[in-house]
Amino acid sequence: GLRNVLFSREQIYVSSKYSLVMKEWQKAVYRHAGSSSLGKVQLIKFSRDWFQTQVQDLKERLEREEAWRKEWTGRKLMV
């Protein structure tokens, strides 16, 4: 598995469970900004929207998985 990752000189270690999300968010910021520089307010708004989308996507995935579990009986040929 992943170990804690050092992100800055201030010796701030980030747990691996957060580092993957932070990397995804950072890439999304770079893609969104392109070659321009985002202002602080723009960055905060983009980040808020990005995390809300992540939460919604996760909820929808978990709902689909739960529905699948309820429907699937384990009998042959159901897959």
Number of C-alpha atoms within 10 A of each C-alpha: 4 9 11 14 14 13 11 8 6 7 9 11 13 15 13 14 11 11 18 13 13 13 11 10 17 13 12 15 16 13 10 14 15 10 8 8 11 15 10 9 9 12 15 12 11 18 16 12 12 15 13 12 12 14 12 12 12 12 12 12 12 12 12 12 12 12 11 11 11 9 10 11 10 9 7 6 5 8 7
